[in-house]
């Protein structure tokens, strides 16, 4: 089976929807022909000229990364910067580059969850769920057709509440209408008032699935004219947001918890604040996560693990938790495993999905 770059991108975006990226981000296809057939995929945290060279050497014409190559708008391609050289190299060798960044950070099964699982945390939940991503879709259906309409809406992405699916609310009522001249009503006749039994059907809906859900509704509904309401909700989406929080199987002294970080993440050093301990509830955020420190404190975390913490930001916990900086790269280093697992499952035996061997961490440690 042949797979295009476009089909590959669609699979990644079903998993980490682009509407979930932050406003400053630039996730998605960075360069390349969407109609090109995928011969192989190389996965890396960052894309550099050396990563493009490795992709070519190993027979891969797609590179999938976490960090976008093009983050700020490019005004020219002259090879003056590493970003320009990377894109020019990709274009020269016809290598497509795709990035899933904060959209992958913000899904429950994304970067922070993987980090939390590496540290042995359980009972995981999103640390800072995002509001304004959900809507409520309401429609009115004859009872005999309610189940078919609901199944169509579920298939389009509606009716998911946390780990529960096929969720809806139904209320019996009475609908009235008069078909106009030239109509072909499913019930009744033109110019004759009708009173029919109907069910009011309600489902939750991720707003980025709105168009698909409305198409499904119109196709499955028996009426010529479909009445519906779509209401944007301010509810937090418990499956989408920044960071994760969970618990260790047993509380650890601070020294043992820090040793766990070094061992499980393979980091030579951990920068951290003073804290008496013990450590049981732990919050994490892959990448630069100092903006969540107060959220971690408010959630009752004993420790917060992230990267890129500035000097003055270490004062923020005020002794209420152990704030740990393990490094930006180090907190996201296992992201490639997420990409590889998804693409291998989705496109098994279609093309190779390889982890890059080229080191891309720009930080070095000397002792």
KEKE-3310 file (N, C-alpha, C; in steps of 0.2 Angstrom, whole numbers, plus 5000, padded with zeros to 4 digits):
npx = (5004:5003:5008:5005:5014:5004:4994:5001:5003:4990:4987:4996:4990:4977:4981:4988:4980:4981:4974:4976:4989:4999:4997:5008:5015:5021:5017:5016:5017:5032:5040:5040:5033:5016:5010:5019:5026:5028:5044:5052:5053:5062:5065:5067:5072:5075:5077:5091:5104:5113:5104:5095:5105:5107:5094:5093:5104:5100:5089:5077:5063:5056:5056:5052:5049:5050:5052:5048:5057:5055:5051:5050:5045:5053:5062:5071:5080:5096:5106:5112:5109:5107:5094:5090:5099:5095:5082:5085:5093:5084:5075:5083:5086:5074:5067:5054:5048:5041:5033:5027:5023:5019:5006:5007:5013:5001:4991:4984:4990:5003:5019:5022:5015:5022:5035:5031:5027:5040:5046:5039:5026:5009:4990:4988:4984:4980:4989:4986:4972:4965:4953:4938:4939:4929:4912:4894:4883:4867:4853:4837:4827:4818:4812:4815:4826:4836:4846:4854:4858:4866:4876:4883:4887:4896:4906:4911:4918:4912:4904:4914:4920:4932:4938:4927:4916:4905:4895:4880:4865:4848:4831:4814:4802:4791:4789:4785:4780:4778:4779:4785:4779:4785:4793:4801:4796:4802:4792:4775:4766:4768:4763:4755:4752:4762:4764:4775:4783:4798:4816:4827:4843:4859:4877:4894:4907:4923:4929:4936:4932:4920:4915:4916:4907:4895:4893:4891:4880:4870:4870:4866:4854:4836:4828:4824:4827:4838:4837:4848:4858:4873:4884:4897:4908:4914:4920:4934:4944:4948:4956:4966:4979:4992:5007:5008:5001:5004:5006:5019:5023:5026:5031:5046:5062:5070:5083:5083:5073:5079:5090:5083:5078:5090:5094:5084:5081:5094:5102:5116:5116:5105:5097:5090:5078:5079:5071:5061:5055:5044:5044:5030:5018:5019:5023:5025:5032:5037:5050:5051:5045:5043:5032:5022:5024:5018:5005:5008:5011:4999:4992:4996:5008:5023:5034:5041:5045:5054:5061:5073:5073:5075:5086:5080:5067:5068:5065:5051:5043:5044:5049:5039:5038:5049:5058:5063:5075:5079:5084:5081:5081:5083:5071:5063:5068:5063:5053:5053:5050:5036:5032:5037:5030:5017:5017:5022:5012:5001:5006:5011:5023:5023:5032:5049:5051:5062:5073:5082:5100:5109:5116:5107:5106:5111:5118:5132:5140:5153:5163)
npy = (4994:5011:5026:5043:5059:5067:5059:5053:5065:5067:5056:5059:5071:5067:5061:5071:5084:5099:5111:5111:5116:5129:5147:5154:5144:5133:5121:5106:5102:5106:5107:5101:5090:5087:5076:5067:5050:5041:5034:5031:5034:5045:5049:5062:5073:5086:5095:5096:5100:5089:5079:5078:5073:5061:5055:5054:5045:5034:5030:5037:5048:5056:5067:5067:5077:5084:5098:5112:5116:5128:5141:5155:5167:5164:5175:5174:5162:5158:5151:5156:5154:5141:5136:5140:5132:5120:5118:5121:5110:5099:5102:5101:5087:5082:5079:5078:5087:5086:5093:5090:5099:5109:5105:5091:5092:5096:5086:5072:5060:5063:5071:5075:5065:5054:5056:5057:5043:5037:5040:5033:5036:5036:5036:5047:5064:5078:5093:5107:5109:5115:5128:5132:5123:5115:5111:5110:5101:5101:5093:5088:5074:5061:5048:5034:5036:5041:5034:5030:5043:5047:5037:5041:5054:5050:5043:5054:5060:5065:5065:5060:5059:5061:5046:5039:5035:5037:5045:5053:5064:5062:5068:5067:5074:5086:5090:5103:5108:5116:5110:5119:5125:5115:5108:5092:5083:5072:5068:5070:5082:5095:5111:5107:5108:5100:5089:5080:5067:5069:5067:5076:5078:5078:5081:5081:5090:5091:5107:5108:5097:5101:5104:5091:5084:5091:5088:5074:5074:5079:5070:5058:5062:5061:5072:5084:5098:5101:5104:5112:5116:5124:5126:5135:5130:5135:5126:5116:5106:5091:5082:5089:5100:5108:5100:5086:5077:5066:5051:5043:5026:5024:5035:5045:5049:5065:5064:5051:5052:5062:5054:5044:5052:5055:5043:5037:5046:5047:5058:5069:5078:5087:5102:5110:5115:5118:5107:5099:5086:5071:5064:5061:5065:5070:5083:5085:5092:5092:5100:5118:5122:5132:5140:5133:5131:5137:5132:5118:5119:5123:5112:5103:5096:5088:5088:5096:5093:5098:5108:5121:5131:5147:5157:5166:5161:5150:5154:5154:5143:5145:5136:5126:5115:5103:5109:5105:5105:5097:5099:5104:5096:5084:5082:5079:5069:5056:5057:5053:5040:5040:5045:5034:5023:5026:5028:5016:5007:5012:5011:4999:4988:4995:5006:5009:5015:5024:5028:5043:5043:5053:5065:5079:5087:5103:5106:5103:5094:5096:5088)
npz = (5000:4995:5003:5005:5008:5013:5018:5028:5036:5040:5048:5059:5063:5067:5079:5086:5086:5075:5079:5092:5095:5102:5100:5096:5089:5076:5070:5060:5042:5036:5025:5009:4996:4997:4990:4987:4988:5003:5007:5018:5035:5046:5063:5074:5087:5084:5068:5058:5046:5047:5051:5040:5031:5036:5035:5021:5018:5025:5017:5019:5015:5022:5037:5053:5066:5083:5087:5077:5062:5055:5063:5066:5053:5037:5027:5017:5007:5008:5014:5025:5038:5050:5050:5037:5030:5033:5028:5014:5011:5013:5003:4992:4992:4991:5003:5014:5028:5044:5058:5075:5088:5100:5099:5101:5114:5121:5121:5130:5129:5126:5125:5139:5146:5142:5148:5161:5163:5161:5173:5182:5186:5191:5190:5182:5176:5167:5170:5168:5161:5146:5143:5132:5121:5118:5112:5113:5104:5099:5093:5085:5083:5075:5086:5080:5072:5080:5086:5074:5070:5081:5081:5069:5073:5084:5076:5070:5079:5090:5107:5116:5133:5143:5147:5143:5130:5116:5122:5127:5129:5130:5127:5128:5117:5109:5092:5080:5064:5048:5032:5018:5002:4988:4995:5001:5012:5025:5034:5034:5024:5011:5015:5026:5043:5055:5069:5078:5087:5095:5099:5109:5106:5113:5112:5117:5109:5102:5096:5085:5077:5072:5058:5052:5061:5058:5045:5046:5053:5045:5034:5041:5046:5045:5041:5029:5031:5043:5060:5072:5086:5090:5103:5110:5123:5139:5147:5154:5144:5149:5143:5136:5137:5146:5153:5166:5180:5193:5203:5213:5217:5230:5243:5241:5249:5246:5241:5235:5226:5217:5213:5206:5195:5188:5185:5177:5167:5162:5165:5168:5178:5189:5191:5205:5218:5236:5247:5259:5258:5260:5243:5234:5226:5210:5197:5180:5165:5149:5140:5140:5155:5165:5167:5172:5186:5197:5195:5198:5211:5216:5213:5223:5221:5226:5220:5205:5188:5175:5161:5157:5166:5173:5183:5192:5192:5200:5213:5214:5219:5233:5243:5243:5235:5227:5215:5199:5187:5173:5161:5144:5132:5138:5145:5134:5127:5124:5115:5102:5103:5105:5092:5084:5089:5085:5071:5067:5071:5064:5050:5047:5040:5029:5026:5032:5049:5057:5071:5073:5073:5074:5084:5092:5103:5109:5120:5131:5144:5156:5168)
capx = (5000:5007:5006:5008:5015:4998:4991:5005:5002:4983:4988:4999:4986:4972:4984:4989:4977:4985:4971:4978:4995:4999:4996:5015:5019:5021:5017:5013:5021:5037:5042:5039:5027:5011:5008:5025:5025:5033:5048:5054:5053:5067:5062:5072:5069:5076:5080:5097:5107:5115:5098:5093:5109:5106:5088:5095:5109:5096:5083:5070:5062:5052:5059:5047:5052:5045:5053:5048:5062:5053:5048:5049:5045:5059:5062:5075:5084:5103:5110:5115:5108:5106:5087:5090:5103:5092:5077:5088:5096:5078:5072:5088:5086:5067:5065:5048:5049:5035:5034:5022:5026:5015:5000:5009:5013:4995:4987:4985:4995:5009:5026:5023:5013:5027:5039:5028:5028:5047:5047:5035:5020:5002:4985:4990:4979:4983:4990:4983:4968:4963:4946:4936:4940:4923:4906:4888:4879:4860:4848:4830:4827:4812:4815:4817:4832:4840:4852:4858:4861:4871:4882:4886:4891:4901:4911:4914:4922:4908:4902:4919:4920:4937:4939:4921:4914:4897:4891:4875:4859:4842:4825:4808:4798:4786:4791:4780:4783:4774:4783:4783:4778:4791:4798:4800:4797:4802:4786:4770:4765:4768:4757:4751:4755:4763:4766:4778:4787:4805:4821:4832:4849:4865:4883:4900:4911:4929:4927:4940:4928:4913:4913:4915:4901:4889:4892:4889:4873:4866:4870:4862:4847:4831:4824:4827:4831:4840:4838:4853:4862:4880:4886:4904:4908:4920:4923:4941:4945:4952:4961:4970:4982:5000:5009:5004:5003:5003:5009:5024:5020:5027:5035:5053:5066:5072:5089:5081:5069:5084:5093:5078:5078:5096:5095:5078:5082:5101:5105:5122:5115:5098:5097:5084:5078:5079:5064:5062:5052:5046:5041:5025:5014:5024:5020:5030:5031:5042:5052:5052:5039:5042:5026:5017:5027:5012:5000:5010:5011:4992:4989:4998:5013:5029:5040:5039:5051:5054:5067:5074:5071:5079:5088:5074:5061:5069:5062:5044:5040:5045:5049:5033:5039:5055:5058:5069:5077:5083:5086:5075:5082:5083:5064:5059:5072:5059:5047:5054:5047:5029:5031:5038:5025:5011:5018:5023:5006:4997:5008:5015:5025:5022:5039:5053:5051:5068:5075:5089:5106:5112:5114:5105:5107:5117:5121:5136:5141:5159:5164)
capy = (5000:5017:5031:5050:5063:5070:5054:5053:5071:5067:5052:5063:5076:5064:5059:5077:5089:5105:5116:5111:5120:5136:5152:5156:5138:5132:5113:5104:5100:5112:5108:5095:5089:5082:5071:5062:5044:5040:5028:5029:5040:5046:5053:5066:5079:5092:5094:5099:5097:5082:5074:5077:5069:5054:5052:5052:5039:5028:5029:5040:5054:5061:5067:5069:5080:5088:5105:5115:5120:5135:5144:5162:5167:5165:5180:5172:5155:5159:5147:5160:5151:5133:5134:5140:5127:5113:5118:5120:5103:5095:5103:5098:5080:5080:5076:5082:5088:5087:5094:5090:5102:5110:5101:5085:5093:5097:5080:5068:5055:5066:5072:5075:5059:5049:5058:5054:5036:5035:5041:5028:5039:5033:5040:5053:5068:5084:5098:5113:5108:5121:5129:5134:5119:5110:5113:5106:5100:5099:5092:5085:5068:5056:5042:5029:5038:5044:5030:5031:5049:5047:5033:5045:5059:5047:5042:5060:5063:5068:5060:5058:5062:5058:5039:5037:5036:5036:5048:5058:5065:5062:5071:5066:5080:5086:5095:5106:5112:5116:5110:5124:5123:5113:5103:5085:5081:5065:5066:5075:5085:5102:5116:5104:5108:5093:5088:5074:5065:5069:5067:5081:5074:5082:5077:5085:5090:5095:5112:5107:5092:5104:5103:5084:5082:5093:5084:5068:5075:5081:5064:5053:5064:5060:5078:5088:5103:5099:5109:5110:5121:5122:5131:5135:5129:5137:5120:5114:5100:5087:5078:5093:5105:5108:5096:5080:5076:5059:5049:5037:5020:5025:5041:5044:5055:5069:5061:5045:5055:5065:5048:5042:5057:5055:5036:5035:5050:5047:5065:5069:5083:5090:5108:5109:5119:5115:5104:5093:5080:5067:5066:5057:5068:5074:5086:5086:5096:5091:5106:5123:5122:5136:5144:5129:5130:5139:5126:5112:5121:5123:5105:5099:5092:5088:5090:5098:5091:5101:5111:5128:5136:5153:5158:5169:5156:5145:5156:5154:5138:5147:5130:5122:5109:5102:5111:5101:5107:5091:5100:5104:5090:5078:5080:5077:5065:5050:5059:5049:5033:5041:5045:5028:5018:5028:5027:5008:5003:5014:5010:4993:4985:5000:5009:5009:5020:5024:5034:5046:5042:5060:5069:5085:5091:5107:5107:5098:5094:5094:5088)
capz = (5000:4995:5008:5003:5014:5015:5022:5035:5040:5043:5054:5064:5066:5071:5085:5089:5081:5074:5083:5099:5096:5105:5095:5093:5086:5069:5069:5053:5037:5036:5018:5005:4992:5001:4986:4987:4992:5008:5006:5024:5040:5051:5068:5078:5091:5080:5062:5056:5040:5048:5051:5033:5028:5039:5032:5014:5019:5027:5013:5021:5012:5027:5043:5058:5072:5088:5086:5070:5059:5053:5069:5064:5046:5033:5022:5011:5008:5006:5018:5030:5045:5050:5048:5030:5027:5034:5023:5007:5010:5013:4996:4987:4992:4991:5010:5018:5036:5047:5065:5080:5093:5106:5099:5105:5121:5124:5121:5136:5127:5122:5128:5146:5149:5141:5153:5168:5163:5162:5180:5186:5189:5189:5191:5178:5173:5164:5175:5166:5156:5142:5142:5126:5115:5117:5111:5114:5098:5100:5087:5086:5079:5077:5090:5076:5069:5085:5086:5068:5070:5086:5079:5064:5077:5087:5072:5068:5085:5096:5112:5121:5139:5146:5145:5141:5123:5115:5127:5124:5133:5126:5131:5123:5117:5103:5087:5076:5058:5042:5026:5013:4995:4984:4999:5001:5020:5027:5038:5032:5017:5010:5017:5031:5049:5058:5076:5079:5093:5093:5104:5109:5107:5115:5113:5118:5103:5101:5091:5078:5073:5070:5051:5051:5064:5055:5039:5048:5056:5039:5031:5044:5049:5040:5038:5023:5034:5050:5065:5077:5090:5092:5108:5113:5131:5143:5151:5153:5141:5153:5140:5132:5141:5148:5159:5169:5187:5195:5210:5214:5220:5237:5244:5241:5251:5241:5238:5231:5220:5212:5210:5201:5189:5185:5182:5172:5161:5160:5165:5173:5183:5190:5195:5209:5224:5242:5249:5264:5256:5255:5237:5232:5220:5205:5191:5175:5159:5144:5137:5145:5158:5171:5167:5176:5192:5202:5194:5201:5218:5218:5213:5229:5220:5230:5215:5198:5184:5168:5159:5155:5172:5174:5190:5197:5192:5205:5219:5213:5223:5240:5247:5244:5232:5224:5208:5196:5180:5170:5154:5139:5128:5142:5146:5128:5123:5122:5111:5096:5104:5103:5085:5081:5090:5082:5064:5066:5071:5058:5043:5048:5034:5023:5026:5038:5054:5061:5076:5071:5077:5074:5091:5091:5109:5108:5127:5133:5152:5158:5176)
cpx = (5004:5004:5009:5010:5009:4994:4995:5004:4995:4983:4991:4994:4979:4974:4985:4987:4981:4981:4973:4985:4994:4999:5003:5018:5018:5022:5014:5019:5026:5039:5041:5033:5022:5009:5013:5024:5030:5037:5051:5054:5058:5064:5067:5068:5069:5079:5085:5099:5110:5110:5096:5098:5108:5099:5090:5099:5105:5089:5077:5069:5057:5056:5053:5050:5047:5046:5053:5055:5061:5049:5046:5049:5052:5058:5066:5078:5091:5108:5114:5114:5107:5099:5087:5093:5099:5086:5080:5090:5090:5075:5077:5087:5079:5065:5059:5050:5043:5036:5027:5025:5021:5008:5001:5010:5006:4990:4989:4990:5001:5015:5026:5020:5019:5033:5037:5029:5035:5049:5043:5029:5014:4997:4986:4984:4983:4983:4986:4978:4966:4955:4945:4937:4934:4917:4900:4884:4872:4856:4842:4829:4821:4815:4818:4824:4837:4847:4857:4862:4867:4877:4886:4890:4897:4907:4914:4918:4919:4907:4908:4920:4926:4938:4933:4919:4907:4893:4886:4869:4853:4836:4820:4804:4793:4789:4786:4783:4777:4778:4780:4782:4785:4795:4796:4801:4797:4796:4781:4770:4766:4762:4753:4754:4756:4765:4769:4782:4794:4810:4826:4838:4855:4871:4889:4904:4917:4927:4930:4937:4921:4911:4912:4908:4895:4888:4889:4881:4868:4865:4865:4855:4842:4828:4828:4830:4832:4841:4843:4855:4869:4883:4893:4904:4914:4923:4930:4940:4950:4957:4966:4973:4990:5001:5005:5006:5000:5006:5014:5020:5021:5032:5042:5056:5068:5078:5088:5077:5074:5088:5089:5078:5084:5097:5090:5079:5089:5104:5111:5121:5108:5099:5090:5084:5078:5072:5065:5060:5047:5042:5036:5021:5019:5021:5026:5028:5037:5044:5053:5045:5038:5036:5020:5019:5021:5006:5002:5010:5003:4989:4992:5004:5019:5035:5037:5045:5049:5061:5067:5072:5077:5081:5083:5068:5062:5066:5055:5041:5040:5045:5044:5033:5046:5055:5064:5069:5082:5086:5081:5076:5081:5075:5060:5062:5068:5053:5047:5050:5039:5028:5032:5033:5019:5012:5019:5017:5001:4999:5013:5016:5025:5029:5042:5052:5057:5069:5082:5094:5110:5111:5112:5105:5112:5120:5126:5138:5149:5160:5171)
cpy = (5006:5022:5038:5053:5066:5065:5053:5059:5070:5062:5055:5068:5073:5063:5066:5083:5096:5111:5116:5114:5127:5141:5154:5150:5138:5125:5112:5102:5107:5113:5101:5094:5084:5076:5065:5056:5043:5033:5026:5035:5040:5051:5056:5071:5085:5090:5098:5097:5090:5077:5073:5072:5061:5051:5050:5045:5033:5026:5031:5047:5058:5061:5070:5071:5083:5095:5107:5118:5127:5137:5151:5162:5168:5170:5178:5165:5156:5155:5150:5158:5144:5132:5134:5134:5120:5113:5117:5113:5098:5096:5100:5090:5077:5076:5081:5082:5090:5088:5094:5092:5103:5107:5094:5086:5093:5091:5076:5063:5057:5066:5071:5068:5054:5050:5055:5047:5033:5036:5037:5031:5036:5038:5047:5057:5075:5090:5104:5112:5115:5122:5131:5130:5114:5114:5108:5106:5097:5098:5088:5080:5064:5050:5036:5030:5040:5040:5030:5038:5050:5043:5037:5051:5056:5046:5048:5063:5066:5063:5057:5062:5059:5051:5035:5039:5035:5039:5053:5059:5066:5064:5070:5073:5080:5092:5097:5109:5111:5116:5116:5121:5121:5108:5096:5082:5074:5063:5072:5077:5092:5106:5113:5104:5101:5094:5081:5073:5065:5068:5073:5077:5079:5078:5083:5084:5094:5100:5111:5101:5095:5102:5096:5082:5085:5090:5077:5068:5075:5074:5059:5055:5063:5066:5081:5094:5101:5104:5107:5116:5119:5128:5130:5135:5132:5131:5118:5107:5096:5083:5082:5099:5104:5103:5090:5080:5069:5057:5043:5032:5021:5032:5040:5050:5059:5066:5055:5047:5058:5059:5045:5046:5056:5048:5035:5040:5051:5054:5065:5074:5085:5096:5108:5114:5115:5113:5099:5087:5078:5068:5060:5059:5072:5076:5086:5090:5095:5098:5111:5124:5127:5139:5140:5128:5132:5134:5120:5113:5120:5116:5101:5095:5093:5090:5091:5097:5094:5103:5118:5133:5141:5154:5161:5165:5151:5147:5155:5149:5140:5141:5126:5116:5109:5104:5109:5103:5101:5093:5100:5098:5084:5076:5078:5072:5058:5051:5055:5042:5034:5041:5038:5023:5019:5026:5019:5005:5005:5012:5004:4990:4989:5003:5008:5016:5020:5030:5036:5044:5048:5063:5076:5090:5096:5108:5101:5099:5092:5094:5087)
cpz = (5000:5000:5006:5009:5017:5020:5029:5039:5044:5048:5060:5067:5069:5078:5089:5085:5081:5078:5090:5101:5099:5099:5092:5089:5079:5067:5062:5048:5035:5029:5015:5001:4996:4996:4985:4991:4997:5007:5013:5029:5045:5056:5072:5082:5087:5073:5060:5050:5041:5048:5044:5030:5030:5036:5024:5014:5021:5023:5015:5018:5016:5034:5048:5064:5077:5087:5079:5068:5058:5059:5068:5056:5043:5028:5016:5012:5004:5009:5023:5037:5045:5048:5040:5027:5027:5028:5016:5006:5009:5006:4991:4986:4992:4997:5013:5025:5039:5055:5069:5086:5099:5106:5102:5112:5124:5124:5127:5135:5124:5126:5135:5149:5148:5147:5160:5169:5164:5169:5185:5189:5187:5191:5188:5176:5171:5169:5174:5160:5152:5142:5134:5120:5114:5116:5112:5108:5100:5094:5089:5081:5080:5080:5086:5073:5074:5085:5080:5068:5075:5084:5074:5068:5081:5082:5069:5073:5090:5101:5116:5127:5143:5143:5143:5134:5122:5120:5124:5130:5128:5130:5126:5123:5110:5098:5082:5070:5053:5036:5021:5006:4992:4989:4999:5008:5021:5031:5036:5025:5016:5012:5023:5038:5052:5065:5077:5085:5091:5099:5103:5111:5108:5115:5114:5111:5103:5095:5085:5074:5071:5063:5050:5055:5061:5048:5040:5050:5050:5035:5034:5046:5043:5037:5033:5026:5041:5055:5070:5080:5091:5097:5111:5120:5133:5147:5149:5149:5145:5150:5136:5137:5142:5154:5161:5176:5189:5202:5209:5218:5228:5237:5244:5245:5245:5237:5233:5225:5215:5209:5204:5194:5185:5181:5176:5166:5159:5160:5170:5179:5183:5194:5199:5215:5230:5244:5254:5262:5261:5249:5235:5226:5216:5199:5186:5169:5154:5141:5142:5148:5164:5172:5171:5183:5197:5201:5198:5209:5220:5218:5219:5227:5225:5226:5208:5194:5177:5166:5158:5160:5173:5181:5194:5197:5198:5212:5219:5218:5231:5245:5248:5240:5229:5217:5204:5189:5177:5163:5149:5135:5132:5144:5140:5124:5121:5118:5105:5097:5103:5096:5082:5083:5086:5074:5062:5066:5065:5051:5043:5041:5028:5021:5032:5042:5058:5066:5073:5076:5078:5080:5089:5097:5109:5115:5129:5141:5153:5166:5178)
residu = (UNK:UNK:UNK:UNK:UNK:UNK:UNK:UNK:UNK:UNK:UNK:UNK:UNK:UNK:UNK:UNK:UNK:UNK:UNK:UNK:UNK:UNK:UNK:UNK:UNK:UNK:UNK:UNK:UNK:UNK:UNK:UNK:UNK:UNK:UNK:UNK:UNK:UNK:UNK:UNK:UNK:UNK:UNK:UNK:UNK:UNK:UNK:UNK:UNK:UNK:UNK:UNK:UNK:UNK:UNK:UNK:UNK:UNK:UNK:UNK:UNK:UNK:UNK:UNK:UNK:UNK:UNK:UNK:UNK:UNK:UNK:UNK:UNK:UNK:UNK:UNK:UNK:UNK:UNK:UNK:UNK:UNK:UNK:UNK:UNK:UNK:UNK:UNK:UNK:UNK:UNK:UNK:UNK:UNK:UNK:UNK:UNK:UNK:UNK:UNK:UNK:UNK:UNK:UNK:UNK:UNK:UNK:UNK:UNK:UNK:UNK:UNK:UNK:UNK:UNK:UNK:UNK:UNK:UNK:UNK:UNK:UNK:UNK:UNK:UNK:UNK:UNK:UNK:UNK:UNK:UNK:UNK:UNK:UNK:UNK:UNK:UNK:UNK:UNK:UNK:UNK:UNK:UNK:UNK:UNK:UNK:UNK:UNK:UNK:UNK:UNK:UNK:UNK:UNK:UNK:UNK:UNK:UNK:UNK:UNK:UNK:UNK:UNK:UNK:UNK:UNK:UNK:UNK:UNK:UNK:UNK:UNK:UNK:UNK:UNK:UNK:UNK:UNK:UNK:UNK:UNK:UNK:UNK:UNK:UNK:UNK:UNK:UNK:UNK:UNK:UNK:UNK:UNK:UNK:UNK:UNK:UNK:UNK:UNK:UNK:UNK:UNK:UNK:UNK:UNK:UNK:UNK:UNK:UNK:UNK:UNK:UNK:UNK:UNK:UNK:UNK:UNK:UNK:UNK:UNK:UNK:UNK:UNK:UNK:UNK:UNK:UNK:UNK:UNK:UNK:UNK:UNK:UNK:UNK:UNK:UNK:UNK:UNK:UNK:UNK:UNK:UNK:UNK:UNK:UNK:UNK:UNK:UNK:UNK:UNK:UNK:UNK:UNK:UNK:UNK:UNK:UNK:UNK:UNK:UNK:UNK:UNK:UNK:UNK:UNK:UNK:UNK:UNK:UNK:UNK:UNK:UNK:UNK:UNK:UNK:UNK:UNK:UNK:UNK:UNK:UNK:UNK:UNK:UNK:UNK:UNK:UNK:UNK:UNK:UNK:UNK:UNK:UNK:UNK:UNK:UNK:UNK:UNK:UNK:UNK:UNK:UNK:UNK:UNK:UNK:UNK:UNK:UNK:UNK:UNK:UNK:UNK:UNK:UNK:UNK:UNK:UNK:UNK:UNK:UNK:UNK:UNK:UNK:UNK:UNK:UNK:UNK:UNK:UNK:UNK:UNK:UNK:UNK:UNK:UNK:UNK:UNK:UNK:UNK:UNK:UNK:UNK:UNK:UNK:UNK:UNK:UNK:UNK:UNK:UNK:UNK:UNK:UNK:UNK:UNK:UNK:UNK:UNK:UNK:UNK:UNK:UNK:UNK:UNK:UNK:UNK:UNK)
# end
